Amino acid sequence: MDAIREQLEKPLVAGIVFFVIGLLIGLVVLGWGLWPVQWTDAGPADLRADAQEDHLRMAIDSNAYKPDQEKAQRRFSELGEGANDLFAQVQANPGDSDLSAIEAFRQAIEVQAPAPTEEGATEGGGSNLTLLLVMCLVTVVLAGALAAYFLLRKGPSTTTASPASQAQEFSNQVERTDYAALGQETPMSQFMTTYLQGDDLFDDSFSIDSPSGEFLGECGVGISEAIGVGEPKKVTAFEIWLFDKNDIQTVTKVLMSSHAFTDETLRQRLAAKGEPFQSNPGAEMVLETATLRLVARVVDMNYGSGAMPAGSYFERVTLELAVWQKPQS
């Protein structure tokens, strides 16, 4: 729902969506459902082919019963451009029509009178058509009003980025550890990731590649445990993991809040996922595989406040993941 709401806050997207909604309501619901256009007084030229043939045969029979050249010509011309072809079909297949009647009709229409001006079919209930147009216009106006309401309800200043986007901004602003300045070997890969409360799908992973571009493995951080109920999640522990393509298993350690770390039951349950560590600013965890070594450092963190116990869940935590390739023996 948040993603849909964010899209609708864009004027172009909202305009297109509400225009389509208004079009569907005006055309489908009103135009085809409630007030469909009805056609009446259609001429013979607008009938189906079989109905046109019936009209012609009745005209032939009527002329045979009471000859009237003017009526015969008018009825024939009402069939439109296909009248001659239709008459040829009747001549070829007279059916129940008398041959002498067909011949008499042919003689009556040989001298064609000017075809009467076709006024065409009239739309039944001109007032209905007017009402339909008015309702369509009202629908479009209402759709525009709804679009304006949703766009202006909160005002442009209240639009906020998602927790994941804000977390990315935090990560971009954090300065990475300069291991060379500390007299240590520069890591092969160095990543920064931030969790911000509200990002209930937090699961960050990174590819570990050699300087030549060879894929060596992956590492990442994800939510391990949440406490309490309701949304957003109250995350009390994270899993930090390291995958080495040259190792048979993935190494995992669990970064826990102070409350989770001191809760013996919770700590034992989470220990099944990996070695537990208590989260503190500056705390470091080391994960090692056959060919890789990862140091995860807590750069910054804040606990959430509220009805839950103190130090029980994270409001924000930023982690730095530095990876080295072990020397080949």
C-alpha positions as CSV (number, residue, x, y, z in Angstrom):
1,M,0.0,0.0,0.0
2,D,2.9,2.4,0.8
3,A,4.4,1.8,-2.7
4,I,1.0,2.5,-4.3
5,R,0.5,5.6,-2.2
6,E,4.0,6.9,-3.2
7,Q,3.2,6.4,-6.9
8,L,-0.2,8.2,-6.6
9,E,1.6,11.2,-5.0
10,K,3.3,11.8,-8.4
11,P,1.0,14.2,-10.4
12,L,1.5,12.5,-13.7
13,V,0.8,9.0,-12.4
14,A,-2.2,10.2,-10.4
15,G,-3.6,12.1,-13.4
16,I,-3.4,9.0,-15.6
17,V,-4.9,6.7,-13.0
18,F,-7.9,9.0,-12.3
19,F,-8.4,9.8,-16.0
20,V,-8.7,6.0,-16.7
21,I,-11.0,5.5,-13.8
22,G,-13.2,8.4,-15.0
23,L,-13.2,7.0,-18.5
24,L,-14.2,3.6,-17.4
25,I,-17.0,4.9,-15.2
26,G,-18.3,7.2,-17.9
27,L,-18.0,4.8,-20.8
28,V,-18.6,1.4,-19.3
29,V,-20.9,2.0,-16.3
30,L,-22.9,5.0,-17.6
31,G,-22.6,4.6,-21.4
32,W,-23.1,0.9,-21.6
33,G,-24.8,0.0,-18.3
34,L,-27.1,2.6,-17.0
35,W,-27.9,4.7,-20.1
36,P,-27.0,2.8,-23.2
37,V,-27.7,4.4,-26.6
38,Q,-30.8,2.9,-28.2
39,W,-31.3,3.1,-32.0
40,T,-34.9,3.2,-33.4
41,D,-36.5,3.7,-36.8
42,A,-33.7,2.0,-38.7
43,G,-34.2,1.8,-42.5
44,P,-34.1,-1.4,-44.6
45,A,-30.5,-0.6,-45.6
46,D,-29.5,-1.0,-41.9
47,L,-31.1,-4.4,-41.5
48,R,-29.4,-7.8,-41.7
49,A,-29.1,-9.5,-45.1
50,D,-31.9,-12.0,-44.4
51,A,-34.2,-9.2,-43.2
52,Q,-33.4,-7.1,-46.3
53,E,-34.4,-10.1,-48.5
54,D,-37.7,-10.4,-46.6
55,H,-38.3,-6.7,-47.1
56,L,-37.7,-7.1,-50.9
57,R,-40.0,-10.1,-51.2
58,M,-42.8,-8.3,-49.3
59,A,-42.3,-5.4,-51.7
60,I,-42.6,-7.7,-54.7
61,D,-45.8,-9.4,-53.3
62,S,-47.3,-6.0,-52.4
63,N,-46.7,-4.7,-56.0
64,A,-48.2,-7.9,-57.5
65,Y,-51.3,-7.5,-55.3
66,K,-51.6,-3.7,-55.9
67,P,-49.3,-2.4,-58.6
68,D,-47.8,1.0,-57.7
69,Q,-44.6,2.0,-59.5
70,E,-43.8,4.8,-57.1
71,K,-44.0,2.7,-54.0
72,A,-42.1,-0.1,-55.7
73,Q,-39.2,2.2,-56.6
74,R,-39.2,3.8,-53.1
75,R,-39.2,0.4,-51.3
76,F,-36.5,-0.8,-53.6
77,S,-34.3,2.2,-53.2
78,E,-34.6,2.0,-49.4
79,L,-32.4,-1.1,-49.6
80,G,-29.4,1.1,-50.5
81,E,-26.4,0.3,-52.6
82,G,-26.9,-3.5,-52.4
83,A,-30.4,-3.4,-53.8
84,N,-29.5,-4.6,-57.3
85,D,-27.4,-7.5,-56.0
86,L,-30.2,-8.5,-53.6
87,F,-32.8,-8.4,-56.4
88,A,-30.5,-10.6,-58.6
89,Q,-30.4,-13.1,-55.8
90,V,-34.2,-13.2,-55.6
91,Q,-34.4,-13.7,-59.3
92,A,-31.9,-16.6,-59.2
93,N,-33.7,-18.1,-56.2
94,P,-37.4,-17.1,-56.3
95,G,-38.4,-19.5,-53.6
96,D,-42.1,-18.9,-52.7
97,S,-42.2,-15.7,-54.8
98,D,-44.2,-15.9,-58.0
99,L,-42.0,-15.5,-61.1
100,S,-44.6,-13.2,-62.8
101,A,-44.6,-11.0,-59.7
102,I,-40.8,-10.7,-59.7
103,E,-40.9,-9.8,-63.4
104,A,-43.6,-7.1,-62.8
105,F,-41.5,-5.7,-60.0
106,R,-38.5,-5.6,-62.2
107,Q,-40.4,-3.6,-64.8
108,A,-41.7,-1.2,-62.1
109,I,-38.2,-0.4,-60.9
110,E,-36.5,-0.3,-64.3
111,V,-36.8,3.5,-64.4
112,Q,-35.3,4.4,-61.1
113,A,-36.7,7.3,-59.2
114,P,-34.2,9.4,-57.3
115,A,-33.4,7.6,-54.1
116,P,-35.0,9.3,-51.1
117,T,-32.6,11.1,-48.8
118,E,-31.8,8.8,-45.9
119,E,-32.2,10.6,-42.7
120,G,-30.6,7.6,-41.0
121,A,-31.5,6.0,-37.8
122,T,-32.4,8.4,-35.0
123,E,-31.1,7.9,-31.6
124,G,-33.9,7.0,-29.2
125,G,-34.4,9.5,-26.6
126,G,-32.3,12.6,-27.4
127,S,-32.6,13.5,-23.8
128,N,-30.9,10.3,-22.8
129,L,-27.9,11.1,-25.0
130,T,-27.7,14.6,-23.5
131,L,-27.9,13.1,-20.0
132,L,-25.2,10.6,-20.9
133,L,-22.9,13.4,-22.1
134,V,-23.6,15.4,-19.0
135,M,-22.9,12.5,-16.7
136,C,-19.6,11.6,-18.5
137,L,-18.5,15.2,-18.0
138,V,-19.5,15.2,-14.4
139,T,-17.5,11.9,-13.9
140,V,-14.4,13.4,-15.5
141,V,-14.7,16.5,-13.3
142,L,-15.1,14.3,-10.2
143,A,-12.1,12.2,-11.1
144,G,-10.0,15.4,-11.5
145,A,-11.3,16.6,-8.1
146,L,-10.3,13.3,-6.5
147,A,-6.9,13.5,-8.0
148,A,-6.4,17.0,-6.7
149,Y,-7.6,16.0,-3.3
150,F,-5.1,13.1,-3.0
151,L,-2.3,15.2,-4.3
152,L,-2.9,18.2,-2.1
153,R,-4.3,16.4,1.0
154,K,-0.9,16.1,2.7
155,G,0.8,18.9,0.8
156,P,4.2,18.6,-0.9
157,S,6.2,19.3,2.3
158,T,4.8,16.2,4.1
159,T,6.1,13.6,1.5
160,T,8.7,11.4,3.3
161,A,11.0,8.8,1.9
162,S,10.6,5.2,2.8
163,P,12.6,3.8,5.7
164,A,14.8,1.9,3.3
165,S,15.6,5.1,1.4
166,Q,16.4,7.0,4.5
167,A,18.6,4.1,5.7
168,Q,20.6,4.3,2.4
169,E,21.1,8.0,3.1
170,F,22.5,7.2,6.5
171,S,24.9,4.6,5.0
172,N,26.1,7.1,2.3
173,Q,26.9,9.7,4.9
174,V,29.0,7.4,7.2
175,E,32.7,7.5,6.8
176,R,34.3,4.1,6.2
177,T,37.2,2.9,8.4
178,D,40.6,3.8,6.9
179,Y,42.4,0.6,7.7
180,A,45.6,1.7,5.9
181,A,45.8,4.8,8.3
182,L,45.5,2.3,11.2
183,G,48.5,0.4,9.9
184,Q,46.4,-2.5,8.7
185,E,45.9,-4.2,5.4
186,T,43.3,-2.5,3.2
187,P,40.2,-4.8,2.9
188,M,39.4,-6.4,-0.5
189,S,35.8,-5.3,-0.1
190,Q,34.1,-2.8,2.3
191,F,30.4,-2.3,2.6
192,M,28.1,-0.1,4.8
193,T,24.5,-1.0,5.6
194,T,21.9,0.6,7.8
195,Y,18.6,-0.7,9.3
196,L,16.0,1.8,10.2
197,Q,12.8,0.9,12.0
198,G,9.9,0.5,9.6
199,D,12.0,-1.4,7.0
200,D,10.3,-4.7,7.9
201,L,11.9,-6.5,4.9
202,F,15.4,-5.5,5.7
203,D,17.8,-8.0,4.1
204,D,21.0,-6.5,2.7
205,S,23.5,-8.7,0.8
206,F,26.8,-7.9,-1.1
207,S,28.9,-9.8,-3.6
208,I,32.5,-10.3,-2.7
209,D,34.8,-10.2,-5.8
210,S,38.6,-10.4,-6.2
211,P,40.5,-7.4,-7.6
212,S,40.4,-9.2,-11.0
213,G,36.6,-9.5,-10.8
214,E,36.4,-13.2,-9.8
215,F,33.4,-14.1,-7.7
216,L,34.6,-15.3,-4.2
217,G,31.4,-15.3,-2.1
218,E,28.8,-13.1,-0.5
219,C,28.0,-11.5,2.8
220,G,25.0,-9.7,4.3
221,V,22.8,-8.8,7.2
222,G,19.1,-9.6,7.8
223,I,16.5,-9.5,10.5
224,S,16.8,-12.5,12.8
225,E,14.2,-11.9,15.5
226,A,11.5,-9.4,16.4
227,I,9.6,-9.0,19.6
228,G,6.2,-7.7,20.5
229,V,3.3,-7.4,18.1
230,G,2.1,-4.9,15.5
231,E,3.8,-2.9,12.9
232,P,6.5,-1.8,12.3
233,K,8.5,-4.8,13.6
234,K,10.5,-4.3,16.8
235,V,13.8,-6.0,15.7
236,T,15.8,-7.4,18.6
237,A,18.5,-9.3,16.7
238,F,20.2,-9.5,13.3
239,E,22.0,-12.3,11.5
240,I,25.3,-11.4,9.9
241,W,26.5,-14.1,7.5
242,L,29.5,-14.9,5.2
243,F,29.4,-17.3,2.3
244,D,32.6,-18.6,0.7
245,K,32.3,-20.4,-2.6
246,N,35.3,-22.5,-1.5
247,D,33.7,-23.5,1.8
248,I,30.9,-26.1,2.4
249,Q,29.0,-24.0,4.9
250,T,27.9,-20.4,5.5
251,V,29.1,-18.8,8.7
252,T,26.5,-16.8,10.7
253,K,26.7,-14.8,13.9
254,V,23.8,-13.1,15.7
255,L,24.0,-9.4,16.7
256,M,21.6,-9.0,19.6
257,S,20.1,-6.1,21.6
258,S,21.2,-5.8,25.3
259,H,17.8,-7.1,26.4
260,A,17.9,-10.1,24.1
261,F,21.5,-10.9,25.1
262,T,20.6,-10.9,28.8
263,D,17.4,-12.8,28.3
264,E,18.7,-16.4,28.8
265,T,15.8,-18.1,27.0
266,L,15.9,-15.8,24.0
267,R,19.7,-15.9,23.8
268,Q,19.7,-19.7,23.8
269,R,17.1,-19.9,21.1
270,L,19.0,-17.4,18.9
271,A,22.3,-19.2,19.6
272,A,21.0,-22.0,17.3
273,K,21.3,-19.6,14.4
274,G,24.9,-18.5,15.2
275,E,27.2,-17.3,17.9
276,P,25.5,-14.4,19.8
277,F,27.1,-11.0,20.2
278,Q,25.8,-8.0,22.1
279,S,25.4,-4.9,20.1
280,N,27.4,-1.8,21.3
281,P,28.8,1.1,19.3
282,G,32.2,0.1,18.1
283,A,31.7,-3.6,18.8
284,E,33.3,-5.9,16.3
285,M,32.6,-9.5,15.2
286,V,34.9,-11.6,13.1
287,L,33.5,-14.3,10.7
288,E,36.0,-16.6,9.0
289,T,35.6,-19.2,6.3
290,A,38.1,-21.3,4.3
291,T,39.4,-18.4,2.3
292,L,37.7,-15.2,3.6
293,R,37.7,-13.2,6.7
294,L,35.0,-10.6,7.6
295,V,35.0,-8.0,10.3
296,A,31.5,-6.6,11.1
297,R,31.7,-3.4,13.1
298,V,28.7,-1.5,14.8
299,V,29.3,2.0,13.6
300,D,26.3,3.6,15.2
301,M,23.0,2.5,16.8
302,N,19.9,3.6,18.7
303,Y,17.4,1.7,20.7
304,G,13.7,2.3,20.3
305,S,11.6,3.6,23.2
306,G,8.1,3.0,24.4
307,A,6.2,0.3,26.2
308,M,8.8,-2.4,25.5
309,P,11.7,-3.0,28.0
310,A,14.7,-0.6,27.7
311,G,17.3,-1.7,25.1
312,S,14.9,-4.4,23.7
313,Y,14.7,-3.4,20.0
314,F,16.6,-1.3,17.5
315,E,15.4,2.0,16.1
316,R,18.5,2.3,13.9
317,V,21.8,0.5,13.5
318,T,24.6,1.0,11.0
319,L,27.1,-1.8,10.3
320,E,30.4,-1.8,8.4
321,L,31.4,-5.1,6.7
322,A,35.1,-5.4,5.7
323,V,36.3,-8.5,3.9
324,W,39.8,-9.8,3.4
325,Q,41.0,-12.8,1.4
326,K,43.1,-15.1,3.5
327,P,46.7,-15.8,2.3
328,Q,46.8,-19.0,0.2
329,S,49.0,-21.6,1.9
